Structure formats: structure tokens, C-alpha cells
Amino acid sequence: MGNSDNLLTNKELRRGFFGLYFGRMAMAIANGLIGIFLPIFLYNLLEGNVSLIMGYYALAGITYVFLVAFGAQFLNKFGFRKSLVLGSFLAAAVNTAYYFTTKENALMLLSCALISLVLFRMFFWIPFHVDFAVFTNKGKKGGQVGLMLGTMTLVGIAGPMIAGYIIQSWSMQVLFSIAVVVYLFSMIPFRMVPRTNERFSWSYTKVWRELFAKKNRGIVWASVAVGAEDIIGFTIWPIFIFVLLKGNYFQVGALESFIVGITVLLQLMFGHYLDRIGKKHKMLKTSSILYALGWIVKIFVATAVQVFVAGLYHKITKVLTDTSYDAIFYETAADQGHYIDEYTVLSEMAINIGRVIGTGSVAVLLMFLSLQWTFIVGALASLVFITLSATHQMNEKRA
């Protein structure tokens, strides 16, 4: 069977892209509110035990790795559109569990949140990545990726500052309740996405064989790096800022908002530039090195001004890296034809393996070093993005 974008009309392609686009924008609003403060919430809940936080995310990652292939097989019957809608509901369920979590019931409700988180990843990310590869245009994926990432960043500018004010004035529970409502609202645009003909055809054992196959090493290693780097940026950096700023929620949120705001224009413009220059692998290679350097700089941050400068530099280099990486990923995924969903499952498994490696590395380093030295893990992971750059360059030469 050919790629399903050959079976869709231009009107369906546009409707699919905008359904995904607006659904992700709604989610971006919720993520902008919750994102930087969730690890801080866990940090306070678990009495500053960062290793325990790492264990929580590692357990979610390893569970997902072993279940994602079964989930992909289930989606053959359930359908991608319904799965995206269910994913939004599960994101709301995760935050509902957090809303009711206290130190007394933490074990039970964090377990519920973890189960909902694994199910959310399973039901949402596979159909989203597959559909985004299908509903974006070849040769314009850089611009469309840049548009989505840029707009997500744009709608998230005020989020951290507003969230910091809400927590400071009311409570974290109020923030979780707002996020639940927004996640539920994201179900509406996802219902617009047309059905596709993608079906997951690999057996469970074949998935694992392909994960370790030589031909897939480029995307697998790059995805492992994405997972490892992501977990450091998502958890350790916010906690580090929170500790540095002596628990001032509003200052944490305001700093993040200012950093995000300054980088928005770059994100919107860079994707189109990437399509014009064509050499995505060169840009990914260069930006990966610059991004890795940003993690090293963050080790030596000691004041709020340094947080702003280092965060701004890192956010700019992340824009370059993420746009290049995602454009290459979606192009390569779309080129897989009928195997686009299988390819996506491999990437998802590798990302979560990376999260487990990242959390484990942080837990070990914290036995010997202070919190900021765990940024070394992020720097090393960022350099591994170069493997996808090399793979894409070889594919271009063969073409």
C-alpha cells in the first residue's frame, strides 16, 4: 500500500493539518501553564528528593517502551482520530490526579497519574506523529513544523508568568484545574482530523528486531538522545531555577516567559528558511553543537540575570535544533510509505529508552555531584542528534 497522503484530497490534507494544528495549540496553552511548574510540584511533594522524581519518570518511560507496540496494534481497530481525542482526555486525567495528590495519598494518586501518563503517550503521540507526517506537504515540512512549533511557543509566552502568579496568589491546584479544562477543550479540533489508511503491521518481536537493526540506528540513536535531553530540560532545569530563586514562583514564571517571548519570531521564520536552504542535516549538526554548549554554560549559572542570559541562548539554539530535527524526522517518516506508523513506534520506543537512560544517569550523578552538574547528560545527549544529521545526508546522496 502506498503512503496515505496519496489517497487524500487537498481539502482533507488541509483539514487534517489544521485539526492537528489547533489541537496542539490548545495543548500548548495547558503545557505553558503547567510545564515548568510540574517538576517543582513533584519536588515539593517528594520533599526535595530529585532521585525519586527521576524514578517516577523512569518507571513511566520503561512501562511505555514495553507496551507501545501493543498500543499501536490496538490502534488498528480503534482508529487514529478517536485515539487523539482520547489522548486529550487522558492528559486531563493526569492533571486531575495531580490536583488531588497530597503527601498523604501520594503513592496511590501518583500511581494513577503514571498509568494515565503512559496511556496518554500511547494513544496520543503515535497517531499525532503519523498524521502530522501524512498531512504536511513534502518540501514544505520545515515551514509547517516551524509554524506549529513557533505558534506553540507564541501561545505559551505568558503561560509561565500567569501560572507563577496563580500559584503565588492561590495554589497549584487551581493551576491543575485550569489545565484540565484546556486539555478537554483540545478534543474538539482533533475531531476534525480525517481518517487515514495507516495500519501497524509488525509483530511485537519484529518491533524489537527493527529497533536494533543497523538500518535504523540513525533515527533510534537520535531519538534516544531526544528522550535523555528532554528529561533533563523538563525536570532538572526548572527545579534548579526554583532553588536558585529561593522558591519564588512568580520570578520563575516571569523569567521563563521573557525567555520564550524573545525567541518566538525566530521559531516562526526559521522553518521557512530551512526549506529554502535545503541542507537540513548541516543545520542540525551545527545547532546540536551550539545547543550542547548551552548545557555546559548552564552548569555555571548563579544569578537570575545569568539564568535569563543562559536560558535565552539555550532557547534560541533549541529552536534551531528542534526545527531541523523535526523537519528531518517528518520527512523521513513520510518517506517510509506504508511503514510510517511502524517507524514512529520505533522512534517513540527509543525516546522513552532515552528518558530512562537520562533519569538513571541523573540519579547516579546526584550521588557524587550537585544538581547543576547533571546538565552534562543534556550536553552529551544533544551531540548525539548528529547521528540523524549523518543519516539524512546519506539518504539525500542516495536520492
WOQUIFEN-V945343 format. One record per run of one state. SS is the DSSP state (helix for helix, strand for strand, loop for the rest). FROM is the first residue (numbers start at 1). TO is the last residue. If there is no record, write none. Layout:
BEGIN
ss/from/to
SS/FROM/TO
SS/FROM/TO
END
This chain:
BEGIN
ss/from/to
loop/1/3
helix/4/7
loop/8/9
helix/10/45
loop/46/49
helix/50/78
loop/79/79
helix/80/100
loop/101/105
helix/106/135
loop/136/140
helix/141/155
loop/156/158
helix/159/169
loop/170/171
helix/172/185
loop/186/186
helix/187/190
loop/191/203
helix/204/211
loop/212/213
helix/214/244
loop/245/248
helix/249/277
loop/278/279
helix/280/299
loop/300/303
helix/304/334
loop/335/336
helix/337/365
loop/366/370
helix/371/383
loop/384/385
helix/386/398
loop/399/399
END
